[in-house]
Amino acid sequence: MAILSSSFTFFLLRKLLHPSKPTSIIASRTNQTHYNFPVSVLIMNSSSSTQLRSYSPSTSNTTYQVPGLDTDEIDRIADQTFERYASKTMNRNGTGIAIVWFRNDLRVLDNEVLYKAWASSEAVLPVYCLDPRLSGTTHYFGFPKTGALRAQFLIDCLADLKKNLIKRGLNLLIKYGKPEEIIPPLAKQFGAHTVFAQKETCSEEVNVERLVGKGLQGLELLSFPGECISHNSLKNCKLQLIWSSCTMYHVDDLPFNTSSLPDVYTQFRKSVEANCGIQSCIPIPMFLGPPVSLDDWGCVPSINQLGLLPQKVTKGMRLVGGESAALSRVHEYFWKKDLLRIYKETRNGMLGSDYSTKFSPWLASGSLSPRFIYEEVKRYERERLANNSTYWVLFELIWRDYFKFISIKYGNSIFHLGGPRKVEQRWSQDQKLFESWRDGCTGYPLIDANMKELSTTGFMSNRGRQIVCSFLVRDMGIDWRMGAEWFETCLLDYDPCSNYGNWTYGAGVGNDPREDRYFGIPKQAQTYDPEGKYVAYWLPQLQSLPNDKRNFPGKSYIQQIVPLKFGNPNMASSSRGASSSSGSGRRKTRGRKI
């Protein structure tokens, strides 16, 4: 049965192509004018038959899969990992039925929500709600809230989660609709005693939690469906929200309240490293059944059923969604290719699949637990070696934790123009300038190549994100929220805490002890793409130029849309201004997408 009717599919597609003024469910965010820019539809194909070739920077039209393993090997590694972390001696003493409401925790391994539901019941009903609000538009500027690239990654995650649950005696009920309209009726239908779900921190997600909880209040539920019982046997279903392992450090283990969270990352990091332990992964039994009796479990939707058009990714990196792929990528990066030992030296790369871990899309979807990464790093340190690179992966995970906790402390201010620091500054919302940045037509190859990669693959290196952010807000003077919302549309690894935390930081309105960080293009190009391989890969018209001219092509490339704030953009040697005000970027960079 199709998830959406044809008329509603057409409506969603029309909304994506011609976004109107969005209706926000966040009452507390300041209402502002919405700008509706023409947005190219972001599309990709999930077909496993996509032709994958060996990665070559000199080849213009190649795709390379991450992880670079075939389906059988991915499944084998995932099964072996499950077996290593599973428990065969766990007791189950619960009664009745519990519902697991999957959100951004699309995994089985180290899923405390799933474990507690299993332990407290005789049967578990896993549910995922395809919330139509995710097909809406962003809050201020009306971009598609979920682009097709991330939507396809989500589809892959759901298909893999369903497969892994079936392997362990359960299934995944997939329903289209708002959770507050789906979960309470299901609880009543099955007489569930508890709905278990992962606790979120940002206002949209928290509001949905509130609505689901409100819908469950007052429901009179039967202990066992169909049983004839007296009025005194009626009970209520409760919503139990669990922090789970959405962060490496558990919120309850912090040495301070989130309201007293340090406003400088280094202070936060030193405090948690000195005073906090990291909880072990939650063991999961190999068999989670029996499943509840249900005739129609729903289908994993196709990209068309979500109102988006499929298209092959013909260039760059294609990340495979799902927990199995995530576990296989950890194995591939740490153990098979032994790249963890050199992570700190390679992490600022921009071209290829192995300069960094690429874990962030799976972390964002909850297909991968940060605690699992921590345990694998520690295992690597025991069995192979411990060095600055092994530590640096954990260092980046602490950044991710920090932004999650910052979202609790500062609430919706991370989405506001002045940011958590309430900075008053005039920003431009010039549509032409923004579109040149969005479409990769600024006249600066390093900016344009990164933006082409983003729209083509849904991913961009951490170094690239810092550079394009700095250019948008420092050189162009554009409202940083426009960049943040465009990233929200495009990124496979989008999550509100990291995305808006990084953008407020880069715009000088967030948690940064320095307000004037500037990433000068000449210096960045000279340091991180000295031979112009990255820009030539994404901008083939530059391939015929000498290596040292690719980032500085002069009139051989399109006209530059704005002058740089510092430095001569046409000469690699003229970067004195670019290295001032931390333009070199050679520092402990924040919020990296590892």
C-alpha positions as CSV (number, residue, x, y, z in Angstrom):
1,M,0.0,0.0,0.0
2,A,1.4,3.4,-0.9
3,I,2.4,5.6,2.0
4,L,0.9,8.7,0.3
5,S,-2.0,9.2,-2.0
6,S,-1.1,10.5,-5.4
7,S,-2.8,13.9,-4.7
8,F,-0.9,14.4,-1.5
9,T,2.4,13.4,-3.2
10,F,1.7,16.0,-5.8
11,F,1.0,18.6,-3.1
12,L,4.3,17.8,-1.4
13,L,6.2,18.1,-4.6
14,R,4.5,21.4,-5.4
15,K,5.4,22.7,-1.9
16,L,9.0,21.7,-2.5
17,L,9.3,23.3,-5.9
18,H,7.4,26.4,-4.9
19,P,7.7,26.9,-1.2
20,S,5.2,29.2,0.3
21,K,5.3,31.0,3.7
22,P,5.8,28.2,6.2
23,T,3.7,27.6,9.2
24,S,6.0,26.9,12.2
25,I,5.0,24.8,15.1
26,I,7.4,26.7,17.3
27,A,5.4,29.4,18.9
28,S,8.4,30.9,20.8
29,R,10.6,31.6,17.8
30,T,10.4,35.2,16.6
31,N,8.2,35.6,13.6
32,Q,10.1,37.2,10.7
33,T,9.6,37.8,7.0
34,H,10.0,34.6,5.0
35,Y,12.0,34.9,1.7
36,N,11.1,32.3,-0.9
37,F,14.1,31.7,-3.1
38,P,13.9,29.5,-6.2
39,V,15.5,26.3,-5.0
40,S,16.9,23.5,-7.2
41,V,15.3,20.2,-6.2
42,L,18.0,18.0,-4.5
43,I,17.7,14.4,-5.8
44,M,19.5,11.1,-5.7
45,N,19.0,7.5,-6.4
46,S,19.2,4.8,-3.7
47,S,19.6,2.0,-6.1
48,S,22.3,-0.4,-5.0
49,S,23.1,-1.0,-8.7
50,T,24.7,2.4,-9.0
51,Q,28.0,1.9,-10.8
52,L,30.8,2.5,-8.4
53,R,34.4,3.1,-9.6
54,S,37.7,3.5,-7.9
55,Y,38.1,7.0,-6.7
56,S,40.4,9.2,-8.9
57,P,40.6,12.9,-8.3
58,S,41.5,13.4,-12.0
59,T,38.3,11.7,-13.2
60,S,35.4,14.2,-13.5
61,N,32.5,11.8,-13.3
62,T,33.0,9.1,-10.8
63,T,31.0,8.0,-7.8
64,Y,32.5,6.2,-4.8
65,Q,30.5,4.5,-2.1
66,V,31.1,4.9,1.6
67,P,31.6,2.3,3.1
68,G,33.4,0.9,0.1
69,L,32.1,-2.6,0.8
70,D,29.6,-4.9,-1.0
71,T,26.2,-5.7,0.5
72,D,27.2,-9.2,1.7
73,E,30.3,-7.8,3.5
74,I,28.3,-5.0,5.1
75,D,25.8,-7.5,6.5
76,R,28.5,-9.9,7.7
77,I,30.4,-7.1,9.6
78,A,27.1,-5.9,11.1
79,D,26.1,-9.4,12.3
80,Q,29.5,-10.0,13.8
81,T,29.4,-6.6,15.6
82,F,25.9,-7.4,17.0
83,E,27.1,-10.7,18.2
84,R,30.1,-9.1,20.0
85,Y,27.9,-6.6,21.8
86,A,24.9,-8.9,22.5
87,S,24.0,-10.6,25.7
88,K,22.7,-14.2,25.9
89,T,21.9,-14.1,29.6
90,M,19.6,-11.1,30.0
91,N,16.3,-11.6,31.9
92,R,13.0,-10.3,30.9
93,N,10.5,-9.8,33.7
94,G,8.0,-7.3,32.2
95,T,4.4,-7.8,31.3
96,G,2.1,-6.4,28.6
97,I,3.1,-4.4,25.5
98,A,5.5,-1.5,25.2
99,I,5.8,0.8,22.2
100,V,9.2,2.0,20.9
101,W,8.8,5.3,19.1
102,F,11.9,5.6,16.9
103,R,13.1,9.1,16.2
104,N,16.7,10.0,15.7
105,D,17.9,6.7,17.1
106,L,17.5,4.4,14.1
107,R,19.6,1.5,15.4
108,V,19.5,-1.7,17.5
109,L,23.0,-1.7,19.0
110,D,23.4,0.5,22.2
111,N,19.8,1.6,22.0
112,E,18.6,2.1,25.6
113,V,15.1,3.0,24.4
114,L,14.8,-0.4,22.8
115,Y,16.4,-2.2,25.6
116,K,14.1,-0.7,28.3
117,A,11.0,-1.4,26.2
118,W,12.1,-5.0,25.8
119,A,12.9,-5.5,29.5
120,S,9.6,-4.0,30.7
121,S,7.3,-5.9,28.5
122,E,6.3,-9.3,27.0
123,A,6.1,-7.8,23.5
124,V,7.5,-4.7,21.8
125,L,5.9,-2.7,19.0
126,P,8.5,-0.6,17.2
127,V,7.0,2.4,15.3
128,Y,8.4,5.1,13.0
129,C,6.3,8.1,12.0
130,L,7.0,9.8,8.7
131,D,6.1,13.3,10.0
132,P,4.7,15.5,7.1
133,R,6.2,18.5,8.8
134,L,9.6,17.3,7.6
135,S,8.4,17.9,4.1
136,G,7.7,21.5,4.9
137,T,9.9,24.5,4.7
138,T,12.6,26.1,6.9
139,H,11.5,28.7,9.4
140,Y,12.8,32.0,8.1
141,F,13.6,31.6,4.5
142,G,11.3,28.9,3.2
143,F,13.8,26.4,1.9
144,P,12.8,22.7,1.7
145,K,13.2,21.4,5.2
146,T,14.4,18.0,4.1
147,G,16.1,17.8,0.7
148,A,16.0,14.6,-1.3
149,L,19.5,13.6,-0.5
150,R,18.8,13.4,3.2
151,A,15.4,12.0,2.6
152,Q,17.0,9.1,0.6
153,F,19.5,8.6,3.4
154,L,16.6,8.3,5.9
155,I,14.9,5.8,3.6
156,D,18.0,3.7,3.6
157,C,18.2,3.9,7.4
158,L,14.6,2.8,7.8
159,A,15.0,-0.1,5.4
160,D,18.1,-1.3,7.3
161,L,16.4,-0.8,10.7
162,K,13.4,-2.9,9.6
163,K,15.7,-5.6,8.3
164,N,17.8,-5.7,11.6
165,L,14.6,-5.8,13.7
166,I,13.2,-8.7,11.7
167,K,16.4,-10.6,12.1
168,R,15.9,-10.3,15.9
169,G,12.3,-11.3,16.1
170,L,10.6,-7.9,15.7
171,N,9.5,-5.7,12.9
172,L,9.1,-1.9,12.2
173,L,5.7,-0.4,11.8
174,I,6.0,2.6,9.4
175,K,3.2,5.1,9.4
176,Y,2.7,8.3,7.6
177,G,1.5,11.1,9.8
178,K,2.2,13.2,12.9
179,P,3.4,11.2,15.9
180,E,0.8,12.9,18.2
181,E,-1.9,11.6,15.8
182,I,-0.4,8.1,15.4
183,I,1.1,7.1,18.8
184,P,-1.8,7.5,21.2
185,P,-4.3,5.5,19.0
186,L,-1.7,2.8,18.7
187,A,-1.2,2.7,22.4
188,K,-5.0,2.4,22.9
189,Q,-5.3,-0.3,20.2
190,F,-2.6,-2.5,21.7
191,G,-3.2,-1.6,25.4
192,A,0.5,-0.5,25.7
193,H,1.6,0.4,29.2
194,T,4.5,2.7,28.1
195,V,5.7,4.5,25.0
196,F,9.5,4.7,25.1
197,A,11.3,7.3,23.0
198,Q,14.6,9.2,22.9
199,K,14.7,12.6,24.5
200,E,15.4,15.5,22.2
201,T,16.4,19.0,23.1
202,C,15.3,21.5,20.4
203,S,11.9,23.2,20.4
204,E,10.3,21.5,17.4
205,E,11.1,18.0,18.7
206,V,10.3,18.9,22.3
207,N,6.9,20.3,21.1
208,V,6.1,17.0,19.4
209,E,7.0,15.1,22.6
210,R,4.6,17.4,24.5
211,L,1.8,16.7,22.1
212,V,2.4,12.9,22.2
213,G,2.4,13.0,26.0
214,K,-0.8,15.1,26.0
215,G,-2.4,12.6,23.7
216,L,-1.6,9.7,26.0
217,Q,-3.0,11.4,29.0
218,G,-6.4,10.1,30.0
219,L,-6.4,7.2,27.6
220,E,-8.1,4.2,29.2
221,L,-6.1,1.2,28.0
222,L,-6.8,-2.5,28.4
223,S,-3.9,-4.4,30.0
224,F,-4.3,-7.1,27.3
225,P,-6.2,-6.4,24.0
226,G,-9.5,-8.1,23.8
227,E,-9.6,-9.3,27.4
228,C,-12.9,-8.8,29.3
229,I,-11.9,-6.8,32.4
230,S,-13.6,-4.7,35.0
231,H,-13.4,-0.9,35.1
232,N,-10.9,-1.1,38.0
233,S,-8.5,-2.8,35.7
234,L,-8.2,0.1,33.3
235,K,-4.9,2.0,33.4
236,N,-3.1,4.8,31.6
237,C,-0.2,4.7,29.2
238,K,2.8,6.9,29.9
239,L,5.5,8.5,27.7
240,Q,9.0,7.7,29.0
241,L,11.7,9.8,27.4
242,I,15.2,8.5,27.7
243,W,18.5,10.4,27.1
244,S,19.9,7.1,25.7
245,S,23.2,7.4,24.0
246,C,22.6,10.5,21.8
247,T,25.8,11.9,23.3
248,M,29.0,10.3,24.4
249,Y,28.7,11.8,27.9
250,H,25.4,11.3,29.5
251,V,23.6,14.5,30.6
252,D,23.2,13.1,34.1
253,D,26.9,12.5,34.5
254,L,28.0,16.1,33.8
255,P,29.8,17.8,36.6
256,F,27.5,20.8,36.3
257,N,23.9,21.6,35.5
258,T,23.2,22.4,31.8
259,S,22.2,25.9,33.0
260,S,25.7,26.3,34.3
261,L,27.4,24.9,31.2
262,P,30.7,26.7,30.4
263,D,30.4,29.1,27.5
264,V,33.8,28.2,26.2
265,Y,34.3,24.7,24.7
266,T,37.8,24.2,26.2
267,Q,36.5,24.7,29.7
268,F,33.7,22.3,29.1
269,R,36.1,19.7,27.6
270,K,38.6,19.8,30.4
271,S,35.9,19.6,33.0
272,V,34.2,16.5,31.5
273,E,37.5,14.8,30.7
274,A,38.6,15.2,34.3
275,N,35.3,14.5,36.1
276,C,33.1,12.3,33.9
277,G,33.1,8.7,33.0
278,I,31.6,7.4,29.8
279,Q,28.9,4.7,30.2
280,S,29.2,1.4,28.5
281,C,27.1,0.4,25.5
282,I,23.8,-1.1,26.5
283,P,23.9,-4.9,25.7
284,I,21.0,-6.1,23.6
285,P,19.7,-9.6,23.5
286,M,20.1,-11.4,20.2
287,F,16.3,-12.2,20.2
288,L,13.9,-9.3,20.9
289,G,10.6,-11.1,20.0
290,P,8.0,-12.1,20.0
291,P,6.4,-9.4,17.8
292,V,2.9,-8.1,18.3
293,S,0.2,-9.4,16.0
294,L,-0.3,-7.0,13.1
295,D,-1.5,-7.5,9.6
296,D,0.0,-4.5,7.9
297,W,3.4,-3.2,9.0
298,G,3.6,-0.6,6.4
299,C,6.3,-0.2,3.7
300,V,9.6,1.7,3.6
301,P,8.7,4.6,1.4
302,S,10.3,5.3,-2.0
303,I,11.7,8.8,-2.7
304,N,8.8,9.4,-5.1
305,Q,6.3,8.7,-2.3
306,L,7.9,11.5,-0.3
307,G,7.3,13.9,-3.2
308,L,10.8,14.0,-4.5
309,L,12.4,12.9,-7.8
310,P,15.1,10.3,-7.9
311,Q,18.3,10.8,-9.8
312,K,21.7,9.1,-9.8
313,V,24.6,10.7,-8.1
314,T,27.1,10.7,-11.0
315,K,29.9,12.3,-9.2
316,G,31.5,12.3,-5.7
317,M,30.7,10.3,-2.6
318,R,27.6,8.3,-1.9
319,L,27.1,7.4,1.7
320,V,24.9,4.4,2.4
321,G,22.3,4.9,5.0
322,G,21.6,2.5,7.9
323,E,23.1,0.9,11.0
324,S,24.7,-1.9,9.0
325,A,26.6,0.5,6.8
326,A,27.5,2.6,9.9
327,L,29.1,-0.3,11.7
328,S,30.8,-1.4,8.6
329,R,32.3,2.1,8.1
330,V,33.7,2.0,11.6
331,H,35.3,-1.4,10.8
332,E,36.5,-0.2,7.5
333,Y,38.1,3.0,8.8
334,F,39.5,1.7,12.0
335,W,40.4,-1.9,11.3
336,K,40.5,-2.7,7.6
337,K,42.2,0.4,6.3
338,D,43.9,1.3,9.6
339,L,43.2,5.0,9.1
340,L,42.5,5.9,12.7
341,R,46.2,6.1,13.4
342,I,46.6,9.1,11.0
343,Y,43.2,10.8,11.5
344,K,44.7,13.9,13.1
345,E,47.0,14.4,10.1
346,T,44.4,13.9,7.4
347,R,41.2,15.3,8.9
348,N,41.5,18.7,7.2
349,G,41.3,17.1,3.7
350,M,38.5,17.8,1.3
351,L,38.8,15.3,-1.5
352,G,38.0,11.6,-1.3
353,S,36.3,9.3,1.2
354,D,39.1,8.5,3.7
355,Y,40.6,11.8,4.8
356,S,38.1,11.7,7.7
357,T,35.8,9.1,9.3
358,K,32.5,10.3,7.6
359,F,30.7,9.0,10.7
360,S,28.5,12.2,11.0
361,P,25.5,11.2,8.8
362,W,25.0,8.0,10.8
363,L,25.5,9.9,14.1
364,A,22.9,12.4,13.0
365,S,20.3,9.8,12.1
366,G,21.1,7.8,15.2
367,S,22.2,4.8,13.2
368,L,25.5,4.9,15.1
369,S,26.1,5.5,18.8
370,P,28.9,7.8,19.9
371,R,29.5,5.4,22.8
372,F,30.1,2.6,20.4
373,I,32.7,4.8,18.6
374,Y,34.3,5.5,22.0
375,E,34.5,1.8,22.8
376,E,35.9,0.9,19.4
377,V,38.6,3.7,19.8
378,K,39.6,2.2,23.1
379,R,39.7,-1.3,21.7
380,Y,41.9,0.0,18.9
381,E,44.2,1.7,21.4
382,R,44.5,-1.6,23.3
383,E,45.1,-3.8,20.3
384,R,47.0,-1.5,18.0
385,L,48.2,1.9,19.3
386,A,47.1,5.1,21.1
387,N,48.2,8.4,19.8
388,N,47.0,12.0,19.1
389,S,44.8,10.7,16.2
390,T,42.9,8.2,18.4
391,Y,42.3,10.9,21.0
392,W,41.2,13.4,18.3
393,V,38.2,11.4,17.2
394,L,37.0,11.6,20.8
395,F,37.9,15.3,20.9
396,E,35.5,15.8,18.0
397,L,32.7,13.8,19.7
398,I,33.0,16.0,22.7
399,W,32.4,19.0,20.4
400,R,29.2,17.3,19.2
401,D,28.2,16.7,22.9
402,Y,28.8,20.3,23.7
403,F,26.5,21.7,21.0
404,K,23.8,19.3,22.2
405,F,24.1,20.6,25.7
406,I,24.3,24.2,24.5
407,S,20.9,23.7,22.9
408,I,19.5,22.9,26.3
409,K,21.1,25.9,28.0
410,Y,20.2,28.5,25.3
411,G,17.1,27.1,23.8
412,N,15.7,28.9,20.7
413,S,18.4,31.6,20.8
414,I,20.6,29.3,18.8
415,F,18.2,29.9,15.9
416,H,17.9,33.7,16.4
417,L,19.8,36.4,14.5
418,G,21.8,37.5,17.5
419,G,22.5,34.0,18.6
420,P,23.1,33.0,22.3
421,R,25.2,36.1,22.8
422,K,22.4,38.4,21.5
423,V,24.8,40.2,19.2
424,E,23.3,43.2,17.4
425,Q,24.6,43.4,13.9
426,R,23.2,44.4,10.5
427,W,23.1,41.6,8.0
428,S,22.2,41.6,4.3
429,Q,19.6,39.3,2.9
430,D,20.5,40.1,-0.7
431,Q,18.9,37.4,-2.8
432,K,21.4,37.6,-5.8
433,L,24.4,37.3,-3.5
434,F,23.0,34.4,-1.6
435,E,22.1,32.5,-4.8
436,S,25.6,32.9,-6.1
437,W,26.9,31.3,-2.9
438,R,24.2,28.6,-2.9
439,D,24.7,27.7,-6.5
440,G,28.6,27.8,-6.4
441,C,28.9,30.8,-8.7
442,T,30.8,33.3,-6.6
443,G,33.9,33.4,-8.8
444,Y,36.1,31.9,-6.0
445,P,36.9,28.3,-7.0
446,L,37.3,27.0,-3.4
447,I,33.9,28.3,-2.4
448,D,32.2,27.2,-5.6
449,A,33.7,23.7,-5.5
450,N,32.5,23.1,-1.9
451,M,29.0,24.3,-2.7
452,K,28.8,22.1,-5.8
453,E,29.9,19.1,-3.6
454,L,27.2,19.9,-1.1
455,S,24.4,20.1,-3.6
456,T,25.6,17.0,-5.4
457,T,26.3,14.7,-2.5
458,G,24.8,16.2,0.7
459,F,28.2,16.3,2.3
460,M,31.0,18.8,2.7
461,S,34.3,18.5,4.6
462,N,34.6,20.3,7.9
463,R,37.3,22.5,6.5
464,G,35.0,23.4,3.6
465,R,32.1,24.2,6.0
466,Q,34.3,26.7,7.9
467,I,35.5,28.3,4.7
468,V,32.1,28.8,3.0
469,C,30.6,30.0,6.3
470,S,33.3,32.6,6.8
471,F,32.9,33.7,3.2
472,L,29.1,34.1,3.4
473,V,29.1,36.1,6.7
474,R,32.5,37.9,6.6
475,D,33.1,38.6,2.9
476,M,29.5,38.8,1.7
477,G,27.9,40.1,4.9
478,I,24.9,37.8,4.4
479,D,22.5,36.8,7.2
480,W,24.1,33.6,8.7
481,R,20.7,32.0,9.1
482,M,20.3,31.8,5.3
483,G,23.4,29.6,5.2
484,A,22.3,27.6,8.2
485,E,18.9,26.9,6.7
486,W,20.4,25.9,3.3
487,F,22.7,23.5,5.1
488,E,19.6,22.2,6.9
489,T,18.1,21.4,3.5
490,C,21.1,19.7,2.0
491,L,23.2,18.0,4.6
492,L,23.0,14.3,5.1
493,D,24.3,14.8,8.6
494,Y,22.0,17.7,9.6
495,D,21.0,17.9,13.2
496,P,19.8,21.2,14.6
497,C,22.3,21.4,17.5
498,S,25.5,20.9,15.6
499,N,24.3,22.8,12.5
500,Y,23.1,25.9,14.3
501,G,25.8,25.6,16.9
502,N,28.5,25.7,14.2
503,W,26.8,28.5,12.3
504,T,26.4,30.8,15.3
505,Y,30.0,30.1,16.2
506,G,31.2,30.9,12.7
507,A,29.1,34.1,12.5
508,G,30.5,35.4,15.8
509,V,27.2,35.2,17.6
510,G,27.7,31.9,19.4
511,N,30.0,30.3,21.9
512,D,33.4,31.5,20.6
513,P,35.8,33.5,22.8
514,R,36.8,35.3,19.5
515,E,34.3,37.2,17.5
516,D,36.4,37.9,14.4
517,R,37.4,34.5,13.1
518,Y,38.1,34.8,9.4
519,F,39.1,32.1,6.9
520,G,40.8,33.8,4.1
521,I,40.4,32.0,0.8
522,P,44.0,32.5,-0.5
523,K,45.6,31.1,2.6
524,Q,43.0,28.2,2.9
525,A,43.5,27.3,-0.8
526,Q,47.3,27.4,-0.5
527,T,47.3,25.2,2.7
528,Y,44.5,22.7,2.0
529,D,44.3,22.5,-1.9
530,P,47.8,23.6,-3.0
531,E,47.7,21.7,-6.3
532,G,44.1,22.6,-7.0
533,K,43.0,19.0,-7.2
534,Y,39.8,19.6,-5.2
535,V,38.6,22.6,-7.2
536,A,39.5,20.9,-10.5
537,Y,37.5,17.8,-9.5
538,W,34.3,19.8,-8.9
539,L,34.9,22.5,-11.5
540,P,36.2,20.6,-14.5
541,Q,36.8,23.8,-16.5
542,L,39.8,24.4,-14.3
543,Q,41.5,21.1,-15.1
544,S,43.4,22.5,-18.1
545,L,45.0,25.2,-15.9
546,P,48.4,24.7,-14.2
547,N,48.0,23.4,-10.7
548,D,49.1,26.7,-9.1
549,K,46.5,28.6,-11.1
550,R,43.4,26.5,-10.4
551,N,42.5,28.3,-7.2
552,F,43.7,31.6,-8.6
553,P,42.4,31.5,-12.3
554,G,41.9,35.3,-12.8
555,K,39.9,36.0,-15.9
556,S,40.0,32.3,-16.9
557,Y,37.1,31.8,-14.5
558,I,33.8,33.6,-13.8
559,Q,33.8,37.1,-12.3
560,Q,34.1,37.3,-8.6
561,I,30.8,38.4,-7.0
562,V,32.3,40.4,-4.1
563,P,35.8,41.5,-3.1
564,L,37.5,39.7,-0.2
565,K,37.7,41.4,3.1
566,F,41.4,40.5,3.4
567,G,44.0,39.4,0.9
568,N,44.4,39.4,-2.9
569,P,42.2,36.6,-4.3
570,N,44.2,36.3,-7.5
571,M,47.6,35.6,-6.0
572,A,48.5,32.7,-3.7
573,S,51.4,34.6,-2.2
574,S,49.2,37.6,-1.2
575,S,47.7,36.1,1.9
576,R,49.1,38.3,4.7
577,G,45.7,39.6,5.5
578,A,44.1,36.2,5.2
579,S,46.2,34.9,8.1
580,S,45.3,37.7,10.3
581,S,42.3,37.4,12.6
582,S,42.9,33.7,12.6
583,G,42.5,33.4,8.9
584,S,44.9,30.5,8.7
585,G,42.3,28.4,10.5
586,R,45.2,26.5,12.1
587,R,43.6,26.1,15.5
588,K,41.5,23.6,17.4
589,T,38.6,23.9,15.0
590,R,35.1,23.5,16.4
591,G,32.3,21.2,15.8
592,R,34.0,19.1,13.2
593,K,31.9,16.6,11.2
594,I,34.0,13.6,11.9
